[in-house]
Amino acid sequence: MKYAVLISFGAVLLFLPACTHSKPKPLVPLELDSGASAQAIALNTQGAQAFQSGQLAEAKNYFAQGIKAVPDSGQAHYNYALTLNALGETDAARQHFIEAANLAPGDKVIWDSPALRPFGSPAAPKGPAKEHPYGTRKPDIGTGPR
C-alpha cells in the first residue's frame, strides 16, 4: 500500500509539468525608442490605445502615420505589422514584421515575438513540400529498402 501511494505520487510529479504549459504572452504594441520625435511618439501612443481597445482600423491609420514619421524604427514597423496581422492582412504584415526584425537586430521582443514565428526565416525557400525518398505508402512485406 505504501509503495502504491509513493508510485502514484511519483507519477503525478512526473506528468504534472506536461499539463502546466505557459500561456502565450499577449501581443501588444511596443514603445518607440527615446530618439523618436514627439510627433511619432504621440502617434504611436494613440495607435497603441486604439489597438488595445479593439479599434484596429484606427490603430492601423496611426501606426501607418508613425512609420512615415520614423521610417527607420523597427518598433514602428512591428506595431503596424501587429495591427495588419490582427486585421487578417497577413501578406502585408509579413513584410513589415521582416522589416521590423531587420531594423532592430538586437530587439529580443521583435525577434522572439509569437507574431513573427509563423512567418519563419525570410531567406527560407518557399515551395512545394519535399517528397519522401521512398514514398508515403506503408511498406508491405518485402517492399522496404534493401
Secondary structure as UniProt FT lines:
FT   HELIX           2..19
FT   TURN            34..35
FT   HELIX           38..52
FT   TURN            53..54
FT   HELIX           56..69
FT   TURN            71..72
FT   HELIX           74..87
FT   HELIX           90..103
FT   TURN            105..106
FT   HELIX           108..111
FT   TURN            114..116
FT   HELIX           117..119
FT   TURN            122..123
FT   TURN            133..134
FT   TURN            141..142
//
